Amino acid sequence: MRNIVFIHGGGPTAVINASLAGSLRELRDQGFSGRIYGARFGVAGLLRQEVVDLGRLSCEEIDALEHTPGSAIGTGRDHLESEDYLRLRNALSQLDAAYCVMTGGNGTMDTCRRLAFACDTAGITVVGTPKTMDNDLSVTDHSPGFGSAARYIAASVREAVADVEGLPIHAVVIEAFGRDAGWITAASALSRLYGSAGPDMILPPEVPFDEDCFIERVDELRKAKGGIVIVASEGLRGRDGKPIVEPIFQTDRSVYFGDVSSHLASLIVRRLGYKARSEKPGILGRASIAWQSDVDRAEAVECGRASVRAALAGRTASMSIIRRISDDPYRTEVSVEDISDEILEARTLPQGYYDAGSFDVSDSFIGYASPLIGDIGPRFISFKGKEERL
């Protein structure tokens, strides 16, 4: 039997390795007898013929893979020209590969489809597994990686709100991942499901940032509450469509944004004369296994399994996706769909999920996102509003 190659693309998530673990288990269940390779650090590793033998992993190691952060085989963000797809096809042929499974987001799924077309005459099936903590893949109800990132931000904001309530002398601005889509930023509101009073303001990138409206609302909140917590997306843009803070570095689709949380905190200090501080969890939010969602991990495993089944069935240029059957009780199914042009468009927050006037998400968003994170621990207690004067 010919071989299979796995490739990771884009930023890691807390469950990208769980999808790989699911794929490896499915191959064993199917009795796959070919070699199982993992390309080191994405497509660039495949072109260099740098691979690891995943077929040698024990059951215990595959179990550990499911709970390992980052990308165990390595991932990358390499830009490809049209001629590179023929080079990738040749690299797969040199490995005697009949199947290739690519795990990633919008860009990786586009690469997956293009590579599938390039490999069509070589008898190589290329299939995708969805992965993006940003949740901006439009062909799936949600993407593996988002649930864990949402759980992390919800838990972290809940703790920050408790801290600020205990010493309400400043505004705290927490920056969340999300270049074009505010799913993670919005997920901070899930902290309220577990006894939190915040966050007080949520700023996703879908809504143009208005400095005067922002400062006016901050002033109202600080007068009413003292300490406040604000969650803002790294991709905040003004009405002109430009980032409110100039990106530090940009190449192709990869953007390293400036420090939005620091910028907003400085605005508060400068315009209101009120103490403010910034927090930027950054990659901590995608690398945390401590806050990995059980739901997210289980769905990532199933997506990995479904992608292997599709590959072995010869369904090239397709990807596994998650379909939601119901919110309560929460039920989903994993199926396979052809990769379409729709994947190139970022899936942003629908208008019904956010109210710009209140700087807050809607109940509809809470209903959508809450099943994905699981429990985030015991409820906190607060004595706010229970004071007595003796």
C-alpha positions as CSV (number, residue, x, y, z in Angstrom):
1,M,0.0,0.0,0.0
2,R,1.2,3.5,-0.8
3,N,1.7,6.1,2.0
4,I,0.0,9.1,3.6
5,V,1.4,12.5,4.5
6,F,0.1,15.0,7.1
7,I,0.8,18.7,6.9
8,H,-0.1,21.5,9.3
9,G,-0.5,25.1,8.2
10,G,-1.0,28.4,10.0
11,G,-1.0,29.2,13.7
12,P,-1.2,26.3,16.2
13,T,-4.2,25.7,18.4
14,A,-4.9,23.8,21.6
15,V,-6.4,21.0,19.6
16,I,-4.5,20.7,16.3
17,N,-2.6,17.7,17.6
18,A,-5.9,16.2,18.7
19,S,-7.1,16.2,15.1
20,L,-3.8,14.4,14.2
21,A,-4.4,11.9,16.9
22,G,-7.8,11.2,15.6
23,S,-6.4,10.7,12.1
24,L,-3.8,8.3,13.4
25,R,-6.4,6.2,15.3
26,E,-8.6,6.1,12.2
27,L,-5.7,4.8,10.1
28,R,-5.1,2.0,12.6
29,D,-8.8,1.2,12.8
30,Q,-8.8,0.9,9.0
31,G,-5.8,-1.3,9.0
32,F,-3.7,1.1,6.9
33,S,-0.4,-0.6,6.1
34,G,1.4,2.2,4.3
35,R,3.9,4.6,5.9
36,I,2.5,7.5,7.8
37,Y,4.5,10.7,7.5
38,G,4.3,14.1,9.1
39,A,5.9,17.0,7.2
40,R,8.1,19.1,9.5
41,F,6.9,22.7,9.7
42,G,4.4,22.7,6.9
43,V,4.7,22.7,3.2
44,A,8.3,23.9,3.4
45,G,9.2,20.7,5.2
46,L,7.6,18.6,2.6
47,L,9.6,20.4,-0.1
48,R,12.8,19.7,1.9
49,Q,11.7,16.1,2.3
50,E,11.9,16.6,6.1
51,V,9.4,14.2,7.6
52,V,8.8,12.2,10.8
53,D,7.5,8.7,10.9
54,L,4.1,8.9,12.7
55,G,3.4,5.2,12.2
56,R,5.8,4.3,14.9
57,L,3.9,6.1,17.7
58,S,2.5,3.9,20.4
59,C,-1.1,4.1,21.6
60,E,0.1,5.9,24.7
61,E,2.0,8.5,22.6
62,I,-1.0,9.1,20.5
63,D,-3.1,9.6,23.6
64,A,-0.4,12.2,24.8
65,L,-0.6,13.9,21.4
66,E,-4.2,14.7,22.0
67,H,-3.3,16.8,25.0
68,T,-0.1,18.4,23.6
69,P,-0.2,22.1,22.8
70,G,1.3,23.7,19.6
71,S,1.9,21.6,16.5
72,A,3.9,18.5,17.3
73,I,5.0,18.0,13.7
74,G,5.5,21.8,13.2
75,T,3.5,24.2,11.1
76,G,4.3,27.1,8.8
77,R,3.0,30.2,7.0
78,D,4.8,29.8,3.7
79,H,3.6,31.7,0.6
80,L,3.3,29.5,-2.5
81,E,3.6,30.4,-6.1
82,S,1.8,28.4,-8.9
83,E,4.9,26.5,-9.7
84,D,5.3,25.4,-6.1
85,Y,2.3,23.1,-6.4
86,L,4.0,21.0,-8.9
87,R,7.0,20.8,-6.6
88,L,4.8,19.7,-3.8
89,R,3.2,17.0,-6.0
90,N,6.7,15.8,-6.9
91,A,7.7,15.7,-3.2
92,L,4.6,13.6,-2.4
93,S,5.4,11.3,-5.3
94,Q,8.9,10.9,-4.0
95,L,7.4,9.7,-0.7
96,D,5.2,7.3,-2.6
97,A,2.2,9.1,-1.1
98,A,-1.3,8.3,-2.3
99,Y,-2.9,10.6,0.3
100,C,-2.2,13.9,1.9
101,V,-4.2,15.5,4.7
102,M,-3.7,19.2,5.4
103,T,-4.9,20.8,8.6
104,G,-5.4,24.6,8.8
105,G,-7.6,27.6,8.2
106,N,-8.7,29.6,5.2
107,G,-5.3,29.9,3.6
108,T,-4.5,26.2,4.2
109,M,-7.8,25.0,2.8
110,D,-7.2,27.1,-0.3
111,T,-3.7,25.5,-0.6
112,C,-5.3,22.1,0.0
113,R,-7.7,22.6,-2.9
114,R,-5.0,23.9,-5.3
115,L,-2.7,21.0,-4.4
116,A,-5.5,18.5,-5.0
117,F,-5.9,19.9,-8.5
118,A,-2.2,19.7,-9.1
119,C,-2.1,16.1,-7.8
120,D,-5.1,14.9,-9.8
121,T,-3.1,13.2,-12.6
122,A,-0.6,11.7,-10.1
123,G,-3.2,9.7,-8.3
124,I,-2.8,11.5,-5.0
125,T,-5.9,12.4,-2.9
126,V,-5.6,15.6,-0.9
127,V,-8.1,16.3,1.9
128,G,-8.4,19.1,4.6
129,T,-9.1,19.2,8.3
130,P,-10.4,22.5,9.6
131,K,-8.3,24.4,12.2
132,T,-8.5,28.0,13.4
133,M,-8.9,29.5,16.8
134,D,-10.2,32.6,15.0
135,N,-13.3,30.6,14.0
136,D,-13.4,32.4,10.6
137,L,-13.8,29.3,8.3
138,S,-17.2,29.8,6.7
139,V,-18.0,26.3,5.7
140,T,-18.3,24.8,9.2
141,D,-20.5,25.7,12.1
142,H,-17.3,26.4,14.1
143,S,-13.7,25.4,13.8
144,P,-11.6,23.1,16.0
145,G,-9.4,25.4,18.1
146,F,-12.1,28.1,18.7
147,G,-13.7,26.4,21.7
148,S,-10.5,26.2,23.6
149,A,-9.5,29.8,22.8
150,A,-13.0,30.9,23.8
151,R,-12.7,29.0,27.1
152,Y,-9.3,30.6,27.8
153,I,-10.5,34.1,27.2
154,A,-13.7,33.6,29.2
155,A,-11.9,32.1,32.2
156,S,-9.1,34.8,32.1
157,V,-11.6,37.7,31.8
158,R,-13.6,36.3,34.7
159,E,-10.5,36.3,36.9
160,A,-9.5,39.8,35.7
161,V,-13.0,41.1,36.5
162,A,-12.8,39.6,40.1
163,D,-9.4,41.3,40.5
164,V,-10.7,44.7,39.4
165,E,-13.7,44.4,41.6
166,G,-11.4,43.9,44.5
167,L,-9.4,47.0,43.7
168,P,-11.6,49.2,41.5
169,I,-9.1,52.0,40.8
170,H,-8.3,51.5,37.1
171,A,-9.5,50.4,33.7
172,V,-8.0,47.2,32.3
173,V,-7.9,46.6,28.6
174,I,-7.4,43.0,27.5
175,E,-6.4,42.3,23.9
176,A,-7.8,39.2,22.1
177,F,-6.7,37.5,18.9
178,G,-8.8,38.1,15.8
179,R,-7.5,39.8,12.7
180,D,-10.8,40.2,10.8
181,A,-13.3,38.3,13.0
182,G,-14.3,39.0,16.6
183,W,-15.3,35.5,17.7
184,I,-12.7,35.2,20.4
185,T,-13.2,38.8,21.6
186,A,-16.9,38.2,21.8
187,A,-16.3,34.9,23.7
188,S,-15.1,37.0,26.7
189,A,-18.8,37.5,27.5
190,L,-19.1,33.8,28.3
191,S,-17.4,34.7,31.7
192,R,-20.8,36.0,32.8
193,L,-22.2,32.5,32.8
194,Y,-20.1,31.7,35.8
195,G,-20.8,34.6,38.2
196,S,-18.7,37.3,36.6
197,A,-20.0,40.9,36.2
198,G,-17.9,41.6,33.1
199,P,-16.5,42.4,30.8
200,D,-17.9,45.9,30.6
201,M,-17.1,46.6,27.0
202,I,-16.4,44.3,24.0
203,L,-14.7,45.7,20.9
204,P,-14.7,43.3,17.9
205,P,-13.0,44.2,14.6
206,E,-16.3,44.1,12.6
207,V,-17.4,47.4,14.1
208,P,-15.4,50.5,13.1
209,F,-13.7,52.0,16.2
210,D,-14.9,55.5,17.2
211,E,-12.5,57.1,19.7
212,D,-15.0,59.7,21.0
213,C,-17.7,57.1,21.5
214,F,-15.2,54.8,23.2
215,I,-14.0,57.5,25.6
216,E,-17.5,58.6,26.4
217,R,-18.6,55.1,27.4
218,V,-15.5,54.5,29.4
219,D,-16.1,57.7,31.3
220,E,-19.7,56.7,32.1
221,L,-18.6,53.3,33.3
222,R,-15.7,54.5,35.5
223,K,-18.0,57.0,37.2
224,A,-20.6,54.3,37.9
225,K,-18.3,51.5,38.8
226,G,-14.7,52.7,39.4
227,G,-12.8,49.7,37.9
228,I,-13.8,48.4,34.5
229,V,-12.6,45.6,32.1
230,I,-12.5,46.1,28.4
231,V,-11.8,43.3,25.8
232,A,-10.6,44.5,22.4
233,S,-9.6,42.7,19.2
234,E,-6.1,43.0,17.9
235,G,-7.7,43.9,14.5
236,L,-9.6,47.0,15.5
237,R,-9.9,49.4,12.6
238,G,-11.2,53.0,12.2
239,R,-13.9,54.1,9.9
240,D,-11.3,54.4,7.2
241,G,-10.7,50.7,7.4
242,K,-7.1,51.1,8.6
243,P,-5.9,49.5,11.9
244,I,-6.0,51.9,14.8
245,V,-2.4,50.9,15.5
246,E,0.0,50.5,12.6
247,P,1.0,46.8,12.2
248,I,4.5,46.0,13.3
249,F,5.1,43.6,10.4
250,Q,3.0,42.3,7.5
251,T,3.7,39.8,4.8
252,D,1.1,38.2,2.5
253,R,-1.8,37.1,4.8
254,S,0.3,37.3,8.0
255,V,-0.1,40.4,10.1
256,Y,1.7,41.2,13.3
257,F,-0.5,43.9,14.8
258,G,0.6,46.7,17.0
259,D,-0.3,46.8,20.7
260,V,-4.0,47.7,20.6
261,S,-4.5,47.2,24.3
262,S,-1.7,49.5,25.2
263,H,-3.0,52.1,22.7
264,L,-6.5,52.1,24.2
265,A,-5.1,52.2,27.8
266,S,-3.0,55.2,26.8
267,L,-6.1,56.9,25.3
268,I,-8.0,56.5,28.6
269,V,-5.1,58.0,30.6
270,R,-4.5,60.9,28.2
271,R,-8.1,61.9,27.6
272,L,-9.7,61.1,31.0
273,G,-6.7,61.3,33.3
274,Y,-7.8,57.9,34.7
275,K,-5.4,55.1,35.5
276,A,-5.4,52.3,32.9
277,R,-3.4,49.2,32.1
278,S,-3.2,46.8,29.2
279,E,-2.9,43.0,29.1
280,K,-2.1,41.0,26.0
281,P,-2.3,37.2,26.5
282,G,-1.2,36.6,22.9
283,I,-0.2,33.0,22.2
284,L,-1.0,32.0,25.8
285,G,-4.6,31.9,24.6
286,R,-3.9,29.3,21.9
287,A,-1.2,27.3,23.7
288,S,-3.1,26.6,27.0
289,I,-3.8,22.9,27.6
290,A,-5.0,23.8,31.1
291,W,-8.0,25.5,29.5
292,Q,-8.4,23.1,26.5
293,S,-12.1,22.5,26.0
294,D,-13.3,18.9,26.2
295,V,-15.9,19.6,23.5
296,D,-13.3,21.2,21.3
297,R,-10.9,18.3,21.7
298,A,-13.5,15.6,21.0
299,E,-14.7,17.4,17.9
300,A,-11.1,17.9,16.7
301,V,-10.5,14.2,17.0
302,E,-13.6,13.4,15.0
303,C,-12.7,15.9,12.3
304,G,-9.3,14.2,12.0
305,R,-11.0,10.8,11.7
306,A,-13.4,12.0,9.0
307,S,-10.7,13.5,6.9
308,V,-8.8,10.2,6.8
309,R,-12.0,8.4,5.8
310,A,-12.5,10.9,3.0
311,A,-8.9,10.5,1.9
312,L,-9.0,6.7,1.8
313,A,-12.3,7.0,-0.1
314,G,-10.6,9.1,-2.7
315,R,-12.6,12.3,-2.1
316,T,-10.0,14.8,-3.1
317,A,-10.4,18.6,-2.6
318,S,-12.7,18.1,0.3
319,M,-12.6,18.8,4.0
320,S,-14.3,17.6,7.2
321,I,-16.7,20.1,8.7
322,I,-18.9,20.3,11.9
323,R,-22.7,20.6,11.5
324,R,-24.8,21.7,14.4
325,I,-27.9,19.8,15.0
326,S,-29.2,21.5,18.1
327,D,-28.0,24.0,20.8
328,D,-29.9,22.5,23.8
329,P,-29.1,19.7,24.1
330,Y,-25.9,20.5,22.2
331,R,-25.5,18.0,19.3
332,T,-23.3,18.0,16.3
333,E,-22.2,15.7,13.5
334,V,-19.0,15.7,11.5
335,S,-19.4,15.4,7.7
336,V,-17.3,16.1,4.6
337,E,-17.8,18.8,2.0
338,D,-16.0,19.9,-1.2
339,I,-13.8,22.9,-0.6
340,S,-15.4,25.9,-2.2
341,D,-14.5,29.5,-2.9
342,E,-16.4,30.5,0.2
343,I,-13.4,29.5,2.4
344,L,-11.4,32.5,1.1
345,E,-13.9,34.9,2.8
346,A,-13.4,35.4,6.5
347,R,-16.5,34.4,8.5
348,T,-17.2,37.4,10.7
349,L,-19.6,37.9,13.6
350,P,-23.2,38.2,12.2
351,Q,-24.9,41.5,13.0
352,G,-27.4,39.7,15.3
353,Y,-24.5,38.6,17.5
354,Y,-23.3,42.0,18.5
355,D,-24.9,45.4,19.6
356,A,-22.6,48.3,18.8
357,G,-24.7,50.6,20.9
358,S,-24.1,48.7,24.1
359,F,-20.6,47.5,23.2
360,D,-21.8,43.9,24.0
361,V,-22.8,40.6,22.5
362,S,-26.4,39.3,22.2
363,D,-28.1,36.3,23.8
364,S,-27.9,34.7,20.4
365,F,-24.2,34.7,20.5
366,I,-24.2,33.3,24.0
367,G,-26.4,30.4,22.8
368,Y,-24.1,29.7,19.9
369,A,-20.8,29.8,21.8
370,S,-21.5,28.6,25.3
371,P,-21.8,24.9,24.4
372,L,-18.3,24.9,22.9
373,I,-16.3,25.8,26.0
374,G,-17.6,23.4,28.7
375,D,-17.3,24.2,32.4
376,I,-14.8,26.9,33.4
377,G,-14.8,26.1,37.1
378,P,-16.8,26.9,40.2
379,R,-18.8,30.1,40.5
380,F,-17.1,33.1,42.1
381,I,-18.7,35.0,45.0
382,S,-19.0,38.8,45.1
383,F,-20.2,41.2,47.8
384,K,-20.7,44.0,45.4
385,G,-24.0,45.7,46.1
386,K,-24.4,43.9,49.4
387,E,-22.7,46.5,51.6
388,E,-24.3,47.6,54.9
389,R,-23.5,50.8,56.7
390,L,-23.4,50.3,60.5
